[in-house]
């Protein structure tokens, strides 16, 4: 992580146990806005007691009606909470008359209204806001989507909420408002069920806060951090010293996503494995962190965890583990590195695999104190055990999963500090003409512990590297990998591997793939000579009409691809790149491009794949196979030159 991070005074000594409790008096309201062409025509409120309130609005008066409802329904004597599902959409509609002056900033300025003031609008990855009304009441605006991802339609069923969101009326699905009395009646029925499902979801979230006696939070990670600090943290976790923090921060990287074969490629008999709660496993295996001391060293010390700057030669490796620098996920292989920052976990893994020859090394190691503990271990053990014992169709399963998987990211979360418009990472010095880094500063989050965040993520990357070596991984993505090997040990314990899928893999690039079922693989290999395109010519229309594509394509990832699995298959089938997709303009995207925010538009996109580089089952690119193997017919499964990966 190559950032300039400021630690606020209340975090400079460390992370303390939490004392604040659940509010005594809560006033819960939810709202939702209906739009046509990105502009509002109806806003709905619901407080759980009376019938929903429906207010017809225009772009010009929606803020006035919004504020009037709040001041009439939010008393000073209660904790007022206003939830929406996808607050980014609904809030920007309410503030549509000010969207350019507000949302050109990542941290918008205050906005005054005759009935109150938007004192805070937080609009980065997480969206929330706060309004101070002229009657003295405060209202927090919270997104239910910050706690549970997915559509309200699916969530209302997965969590077995009392009210279920209905399917959209046709005119709503087309982005149009009602044109007659009958359509308005349909809309009110639809919006009534939707707003009540939103209320149920918000109430569900509040019940979890009440159950753990924490004050109200804005997101699942923040909620998990409060549960941890309230119930599992008995003593302070000291903050890392400045001399170590600089190095620890530069060893923080996200999950690893890579391919280790040339792409695009079709590979049969592939097995997909993922780790059971990978990051929580790492949290549970941290060293004791509540007390100890840092010691400067000039050699690798295997007995303790720490951080190093290393110079030396990194041997060539199919699955490299040594990152070149702090700036990204670029791995060194067959190259020299100079003062590259490494955590002890990845350096230990590189030394164990004899992948690095160290020429120079300096660093710091952490020596835990006698009574020091790892408070994350009982937290993980408790919620993993509860999750494993709870059926997946039980709503509590989602709660345990949320608490288990939401916490680790808070240990290295930062919020961009901005009093300016969005700026690029690099800028030109007007005096010299040189390009230099734009020093955008960040503020540390609520349990910012960069050494802990680095150890968690690097422990996982080191473990993943070991598995990739051992089982000759085809690709990997954060907590999973694929291989041709079927002798990988599995289990149900924390951190053990789970065999999720097997079948035929169409791998386009990292995190863009489709895995076909064994049934499809058998048909492609036996009936179509290994030619997936021939199989698609005969079966794509059936696949497109199938009620459950998961039966034939049980696993896929579409990172960076805006279309559907069917659209991706059509591009593969025809060896094309461009496709059309319906896309809703998000607020800052609309501001940058001068478009109407929240409006659905048809966009032309390209996956930018060179299909002449496609690799056949023989291991050669198609062009090379035809050129070098006169006998090659393209029927790869019958090719005499086929070889295993």
JONORFEN-V133140 format. One record per pair of residues at least 4 apart in sequence whose ideal C-beta (glycine too) atoms are under 7 Angstrom apart, sorted by the first residue. I is the first residue (numbers start at 0). J is the second residue. D is the distance in whole Angstrom. If there is no record, write none. Layout:
I;J;D, I;J;D
This chain:
0;248;5, 0;249;7, 0;251;4, 0;252;7, 0;325;7, 0;411;7, 1;249;7, 1;325;5, 1;326;5, 2;248;7, 2;413;6, 2;441;5, 3;438;6, 3;440;5, 3;441;7, 4;248;6, 4;413;5, 4;441;5, 4;443;6, 5;416;7, 5;440;6, 5;442;5, 5;443;7, 6;10;5, 6;11;5, 6;238;7, 6;443;5, 6;447;7, 7;442;7, 7;443;7, 10;238;6, 10;443;6, 10;447;6, 11;238;6, 12;238;6, 13;235;5, 13;236;5, 13;237;4, 13;238;5, 14;228;7, 14;235;7, 14;236;5, 14;446;5, 14;448;6, 15;235;5, 16;228;6, 16;232;5, 16;233;6, 17;225;6, 17;228;4, 17;229;4, 19;214;5, 20;212;5, 20;214;7, 21;208;6, 21;209;5, 21;212;5, 21;213;6, 21;214;6, 22;78;4, 22;214;6, 22;215;7, 24;76;7, 24;77;4, 24;78;6, 25;77;6, 25;78;5, 25;80;6, 25;205;7, 26;73;6, 26;74;7, 26;77;4, 26;78;7, 26;79;5, 26;80;7, 27;46;7, 27;47;6, 27;80;5, 27;201;6, 27;202;7, 27;205;7, 28;44;6, 28;46;5, 28;72;6, 28;81;5, 29;45;5, 29;82;5, 29;83;7, 29;194;6, 29;197;4, 29;198;5, 29;201;5, 30;42;6, 30;43;6, 30;44;5, 30;81;6, 30;83;6, 30;89;7, 31;43;5, 31;83;6, 31;89;6, 31;190;7, 31;193;6, 31;194;6, 31;197;6, 32;39;5, 32;42;5, 32;89;5, 32;92;5, 32;93;7, 33;40;6, 33;41;4, 33;176;7, 33;190;7, 34;38;6, 34;39;5, 34;40;7, 34;92;6, 34;597;6, 35;40;6, 35;174;6, 35;175;6, 35;176;4, 36;174;7, 36;595;7, 36;598;5, 37;595;5, 37;596;6, 37;597;4, 37;598;4, 38;58;5, 39;56;5, 39;58;6, 39;61;5, 39;92;5, 40;55;7, 40;56;7, 40;176;5, 41;53;6, 41;55;6, 41;56;7, 42;54;5, 42;56;5, 42;61;6, 42;64;7, 42;65;7, 43;51;5, 43;52;7, 43;53;5, 43;190;5, 43;194;5, 44;51;7, 44;52;4, 44;68;6, 45;51;4, 45;194;4, 45;195;6, 45;198;5, 46;72;7, 47;198;5, 51;191;5, 51;194;5, 53;187;6, 53;190;7, 54;64;5, 56;60;6, 56;61;4, 56;64;6, 57;61;7, 58;95;5, 58;96;7, 59;96;7, 60;64;6, 61;65;6, 61;92;7, 61;93;6, 62;66;6, 62;93;6, 62;94;7, 62;96;7, 62;112;7, 63;67;6, 64;68;6, 65;69;7, 65;93;5, 66;70;6, 66;112;5, 66;114;4, 66;115;6, 67;71;6, 67;114;7, 68;72;6, 69;73;5, 69;130;7, 69;132;6, 69;138;6, 70;114;5, 70;115;7, 70;132;5, 70;133;7, 70;134;6, 73;79;4, 73;132;6, 73;136;5, 73;138;5, 74;136;6, 75;134;6, 75;135;4, 75;136;4, 78;215;7, 79;136;6, 79;137;6, 79;138;4, 79;139;7, 80;139;5, 80;141;6, 80;215;6, 81;138;5, 81;139;7, 81;140;5, 82;141;5, 82;143;5, 82;197;7, 82;201;4, 83;89;4, 83;142;6, 84;143;5, 84;144;6, 84;151;5, 84;197;5, 84;200;7, 85;89;7, 85;142;7, 85;144;5, 86;90;5, 86;126;5, 86;127;7, 86;140;6, 86;142;4, 87;91;6, 87;126;5, 87;586;7, 88;92;7, 88;597;6, 89;93;7, 90;94;6, 90;126;7, 90;128;6, 90;140;6, 91;95;7, 91;98;6, 91;102;7, 91;586;5, 91;596;6, 91;597;7, 92;597;6, 94;98;6, 94;101;6, 94;110;7, 97;101;5, 97;110;6, 98;102;5, 98;586;6, 98;596;6, 99;103;6, 99;590;6, 101;107;4, 101;110;6, 101;120;7, 102;107;6, 102;122;6, 102;586;5, 102;587;6, 102;590;6, 103;420;5, 103;590;6, 104;108;7, 104;417;6, 104;420;6, 105;122;7, 105;123;6, 105;415;5, 105;417;4, 105;421;6, 106;417;5, 107;120;4, 107;122;6, 109;116;6, 109;117;6, 109;118;6, 110;116;7, 110;117;4, 111;116;5, 112;116;7, 114;132;6, 114;133;6, 115;130;5, 115;131;6, 115;132;4, 115;133;5, 116;130;7, 116;131;5, 117;128;6, 117;130;6, 118;129;5, 118;130;7, 118;131;5, 119;128;6, 119;129;4, 120;128;5, 121;125;7, 121;126;6, 121;127;5, 121;128;7, 122;126;5, 123;414;6, 123;415;6, 125;145;5, 125;217;6, 125;218;5, 126;142;5, 127;139;7, 127;140;6, 127;141;5, 127;142;6, 127;217;4, 128;140;4, 129;137;6, 129;138;7, 129;139;6, 129;140;7, 130;138;4, 130;140;7, 131;137;6, 132;136;5, 132;138;7, 139;215;7, 141;145;7, 141;217;6, 143;147;6, 143;197;7, 143;200;5, 143;201;6, 143;204;6, 144;148;7, 145;217;6, 145;218;4, 145;219;6, 146;204;5, 146;218;7, 146;219;5, 146;401;7, 147;154;5, 147;200;7, 149;153;5, 149;154;5, 150;154;7, 151;155;6, 151;164;5, 151;193;7, 151;196;6, 151;197;6, 152;164;5, 153;157;6, 154;158;6, 154;200;6, 155;160;4, 155;162;7, 155;163;5, 155;164;5, 155;196;4, 156;163;6, 157;397;7, 158;203;6, 158;394;5, 158;397;6, 159;394;6, 160;196;6, 160;199;4, 160;200;6, 160;203;7, 161;199;5, 162;192;6, 162;195;4, 162;196;5, 162;199;5, 163;192;7, 163;196;6, 164;192;6, 164;193;5, 164;196;5, 165;189;5, 165;192;5, 167;171;4, 167;172;4, 167;189;7, 168;172;7, 168;182;7, 168;185;5, 168;186;6, 168;189;6, 169;173;6, 170;175;5, 170;177;6, 170;182;6, 171;186;7, 171;189;7, 174;599;6, 177;182;4, 177;183;4, 177;186;5, 178;182;6, 180;184;7, 181;185;7, 182;186;6, 183;187;6, 184;188;7, 185;189;6, 186;190;6, 187;191;6, 188;192;7, 189;193;6, 190;194;6, 191;195;6, 192;196;6, 193;197;6, 194;198;6, 195;199;6, 196;200;6, 197;201;6, 198;202;6, 199;203;6, 200;204;7, 201;205;6, 202;206;6, 203;207;7, 204;208;7, 205;209;6, 206;210;6, 207;211;7, 207;398;6, 208;213;5, 208;215;6, 208;222;7, 211;226;5, 211;229;7, 211;230;7, 212;229;7, 213;222;7, 213;225;4, 213;226;6, 213;229;6, 216;221;4, 216;222;4, 216;225;6, 217;221;6, 218;222;7, 219;223;6, 219;401;5, 219;405;4, 220;224;6, 220;405;4, 220;406;7, 220;408;6, 220;409;5, 221;225;7, 221;445;7, 222;226;6, 223;227;6, 223;402;5, 223;405;4, 223;406;4, 224;228;6, 224;406;6, 224;409;5, 224;445;6, 224;446;5, 225;229;6, 226;230;6, 226;402;6, 227;231;5, 227;232;6, 227;378;5, 227;406;6, 228;232;5, 231;374;5, 231;377;6, 231;378;4, 232;374;5, 234;289;5, 235;289;7, 236;288;6, 236;289;6, 236;448;6, 239;243;5, 239;244;5, 239;247;6, 239;448;7, 239;449;6, 239;450;4, 240;244;7, 240;293;6, 241;245;7, 243;247;6, 243;293;5, 243;306;7, 243;363;5, 243;450;7, 244;248;6, 244;449;6, 245;249;7, 246;250;7, 246;306;4, 246;308;7, 246;340;6, 246;363;7, 247;306;5, 247;449;4, 247;450;4, 247;453;5, 248;449;5, 249;325;4, 249;340;4, 250;306;6, 250;340;5, 250;341;6, 250;342;5, 250;453;5, 250;457;6, 251;411;5, 251;449;6, 251;452;5, 251;453;5, 251;456;6, 252;322;7, 252;328;6, 252;456;6, 253;456;7, 254;477;3, 254;478;7, 255;328;7, 255;460;5, 255;463;6, 255;475;6, 255;477;7, 256;475;7, 256;476;5, 256;477;6, 256;509;5, 256;510;5, 257;474;6, 257;475;6, 257;509;6, 258;262;6, 258;474;4, 258;506;6, 258;508;7, 258;509;5, 259;317;6, 259;318;6, 259;472;6, 259;473;6, 259;474;6, 260;264;6, 260;473;6, 260;644;6, 261;614;5, 262;506;5, 262;507;6, 262;508;5, 263;506;7, 263;507;5, 263;608;6, 263;613;5, 264;506;5, 264;613;7, 264;614;4, 265;503;7, 265;505;5, 265;531;6, 265;616;7, 266;473;7, 266;504;5, 266;506;7, 266;644;7, 267;503;5, 267;520;5, 267;524;6, 268;483;6, 269;473;7, 269;481;5, 269;483;6, 269;501;7, 269;502;7, 269;503;7, 269;504;4, 269;514;7, 270;481;7, 270;482;6, 270;484;7, 270;485;6, 270;487;7, 270;498;6, 270;501;5, 271;479;7, 271;481;5, 271;499;5, 271;500;4, 271;501;7, 271;514;6, 271;554;6, 272;479;6, 272;480;6, 272;487;6, 272;496;5, 272;497;7, 272;498;6, 272;499;7, 273;478;5, 273;479;4, 273;497;6, 273;499;6, 274;280;7, 274;478;5, 274;494;6, 274;496;6, 275;491;7, 275;492;7, 275;493;6, 275;494;6, 275;495;5, 275;497;6, 276;280;6, 276;383;6, 276;403;6, 276;493;6, 277;281;7, 277;459;5, 277;478;4, 277;494;7, 278;282;7, 278;407;4, 278;455;6, 278;459;6, 279;283;6, 279;379;4, 279;383;6, 279;403;5, 279;404;7, 279;493;7, 280;284;6, 280;493;5, 280;494;3, 281;455;4, 281;458;4, 281;459;5, 282;375;4, 282;379;5, 282;407;6, 282;455;6, 283;375;6, 283;376;5, 283;379;4, 283;380;6, 283;493;6, 284;458;7, 285;373;5, 285;375;6, 285;451;7, 285;454;6, 286;304;5, 286;365;6, 286;367;6, 286;373;7, 287;291;7, 287;367;4, 287;371;4, 287;372;5, 287;373;5, 288;371;7, 288;373;6, 288;451;6, 289;371;5, 289;372;5, 289;374;7, 290;367;7, 290;368;4, 290;370;6, 290;371;4, 291;365;6, 291;366;5, 291;367;4, 291;368;4, 291;371;5, 292;366;5, 293;363;5, 293;365;6, 294;363;7, 294;364;5, 294;366;6, 295;363;6, 296;300;6, 296;362;6, 296;363;7, 296;364;6, 297;360;7, 297;361;5, 298;360;6, 299;307;7, 299;346;6, 299;350;7, 299;360;6, 300;364;5, 301;347;7, 303;364;4, 303;365;6, 303;366;6, 304;343;5, 304;364;7, 304;365;6, 304;454;6, 305;343;5, 305;362;6, 305;363;5, 305;364;4, 305;365;6, 306;340;7, 306;342;6, 306;362;5, 306;363;6, 307;341;5, 307;346;6, 307;360;6, 307;361;7, 307;362;3, 308;338;5, 308;339;7, 308;340;6, 308;361;5, 308;362;6, 309;336;7, 309;339;6, 309;341;5, 309;346;7, 309;357;6, 309;360;5, 310;336;6, 310;337;5, 310;338;6, 310;358;5, 310;359;4, 311;335;7, 311;336;6, 311;355;6, 311;356;5, 311;357;4, 311;358;4, 312;335;5, 312;356;5, 313;319;7, 313;321;5, 313;331;4, 313;332;6, 313;334;6, 313;336;6, 313;354;6, 313;355;5, 314;333;7, 314;354;5, 315;332;5, 315;333;4, 316;332;5, 316;354;5, 318;464;6, 318;467;4, 318;468;6, 318;472;6, 319;330;4, 319;331;6, 319;332;4, 320;345;6, 320;348;5, 320;349;5, 320;354;6, 320;461;7, 320;464;4, 321;330;7, 321;331;5, 321;336;7, 321;339;7, 321;341;7, 321;345;7, 321;349;5, 321;354;7, 321;355;6, 322;328;7, 322;329;7, 322;330;6, 322;339;7, 323;329;5, 323;330;7, 323;331;5, 323;336;6, 323;339;6, 324;339;6, 325;340;5, 331;336;5, 341;345;5, 341;346;4, 342;346;7, 342;453;5, 342;454;6, 342;457;4, 343;347;6, 344;348;7, 344;454;7, 344;457;4, 344;458;5, 344;461;4, 345;349;6, 345;457;5, 345;460;6, 345;461;5, 346;350;6, 347;351;6, 347;461;7, 348;352;6, 348;461;4, 348;464;5, 348;465;6, 349;354;5, 349;355;4, 350;355;6, 352;468;6, 367;371;4, 374;378;7, 375;379;6, 376;380;6, 377;381;6, 378;382;7, 379;383;6, 379;403;7, 380;384;6, 381;385;7, 382;386;6, 382;399;5, 382;402;5, 382;403;4, 383;387;6, 383;403;6, 383;493;5, 384;388;6, 385;389;6, 385;399;5, 386;396;6, 386;399;4, 386;400;6, 386;403;6, 387;491;7, 389;393;5, 389;395;5, 389;396;4, 389;399;6, 390;396;7, 391;396;5, 394;398;7, 395;399;6, 396;400;6, 397;401;6, 398;402;7, 399;403;6, 400;404;6, 401;405;6, 407;455;5, 408;412;6, 409;444;6, 409;445;6, 409;446;5, 410;446;6, 410;447;7, 410;448;5, 410;451;5, 410;452;4, 410;455;7, 411;447;7, 411;449;6, 411;452;3, 412;444;3, 412;447;7, 413;441;4, 413;442;6, 413;443;6, 413;444;6, 414;441;6, 414;442;5, 414;444;6, 415;439;6, 415;441;6, 416;440;5, 416;441;6, 416;442;5, 421;587;7, 422;437;6, 422;439;6, 423;437;6, 424;437;6, 425;434;5, 425;435;7, 425;436;6, 425;437;6, 426;435;7, 426;437;5, 427;432;7, 427;434;6, 428;432;7, 428;433;5, 428;435;6, 443;447;3, 448;452;6, 449;453;6, 450;454;6, 451;455;6, 452;456;7, 453;457;6, 454;458;6, 455;459;7, 456;460;6, 457;461;6, 458;462;6, 459;463;6, 459;478;7, 460;464;6, 461;465;7, 462;466;7, 463;467;6, 463;475;6, 463;480;7, 464;468;6, 465;469;6, 466;470;6, 466;472;7, 466;480;6, 467;472;4, 467;475;6, 467;480;6, 470;482;4, 470;484;5, 470;487;5, 471;482;6, 471;484;6, 472;480;4, 472;481;7, 472;482;5, 473;481;5, 473;482;6, 473;644;7, 474;480;7, 474;481;5, 474;506;6, 474;509;7, 475;479;7, 475;480;4, 476;510;5, 476;556;7, 481;504;6, 482;487;7, 483;643;7, 483;644;6, 487;496;6, 488;496;7, 489;495;7, 489;496;5, 489;497;6, 489;498;5, 490;495;4, 491;495;7, 499;554;7, 500;514;6, 500;553;5, 500;554;5, 501;517;6, 502;514;5, 502;515;5, 502;516;5, 502;517;5, 502;519;7, 502;520;5, 503;515;4, 503;519;6, 503;520;4, 503;523;6, 504;512;6, 504;514;5, 505;512;6, 505;513;5, 505;531;7, 505;571;7, 506;512;5, 507;511;4, 507;512;6, 507;608;6, 510;556;5, 510;558;3, 511;556;6, 511;557;6, 511;558;6, 511;559;6, 511;560;6, 512;555;6, 512;556;6, 513;552;5, 513;555;4, 513;564;6, 513;567;7, 514;552;7, 514;553;6, 514;554;4, 514;555;7, 515;519;4, 515;520;6, 515;551;7, 515;552;6, 516;550;7, 516;551;5, 516;553;6, 517;521;6, 518;522;7, 519;523;6, 519;551;5, 520;524;6, 521;525;6, 522;526;5, 522;527;7, 522;534;6, 523;527;5, 523;529;6, 523;531;5, 523;534;5, 524;529;5, 524;636;5, 527;533;4, 527;534;5, 528;634;4, 528;636;6, 528;637;6, 529;616;6, 529;634;6, 529;635;4, 529;636;3, 530;534;7, 530;633;7, 530;634;7, 531;535;6, 532;536;6, 532;572;5, 533;537;7, 534;538;6, 535;539;5, 535;568;6, 535;572;5, 538;542;6, 539;543;6, 539;568;6, 539;572;7, 540;544;7, 541;545;7, 542;548;7, 542;551;6, 542;565;7, 543;565;5, 545;551;7, 548;552;5, 548;564;6, 549;553;5, 552;564;6, 555;564;5, 557;567;7, 560;567;6, 560;606;6, 561;580;4, 561;582;6, 561;604;5, 562;566;3, 562;567;6, 562;578;5, 562;580;5, 564;568;6, 565;569;6, 566;570;7, 566;578;5, 567;571;6, 568;572;6, 569;573;6, 570;575;5, 570;576;7, 570;578;6, 570;606;6, 574;610;4, 576;605;5, 576;606;5, 576;607;6, 576;608;6, 577;603;6, 577;605;5, 578;604;6, 579;601;6, 579;603;6, 580;602;6, 580;604;6, 581;599;5, 581;601;6, 582;600;6, 582;602;5, 583;597;6, 583;598;7, 583;599;5, 584;588;5, 584;589;4, 584;594;5, 584;595;7, 584;596;6, 584;597;7, 584;598;5, 584;600;6, 585;589;7, 586;590;7, 586;596;5, 587;591;6, 588;592;6, 589;594;4, 589;595;6, 589;596;4, 594;598;7, 611;622;6, 612;620;6, 613;620;7, 613;621;5, 614;618;7, 614;619;7, 614;620;5, 615;619;6, 615;621;6, 615;624;5, 615;635;5, 616;635;3, 616;636;6, 616;638;7, 616;641;6, 617;624;6, 617;635;6, 617;638;5, 617;640;5, 617;641;5, 617;642;7, 618;642;5, 619;623;5, 619;624;4, 620;624;7, 621;625;7, 622;626;6, 623;627;6, 624;628;5, 624;631;5, 625;631;6, 628;640;6, 630;639;7, 631;638;6, 634;638;7, 635;641;7
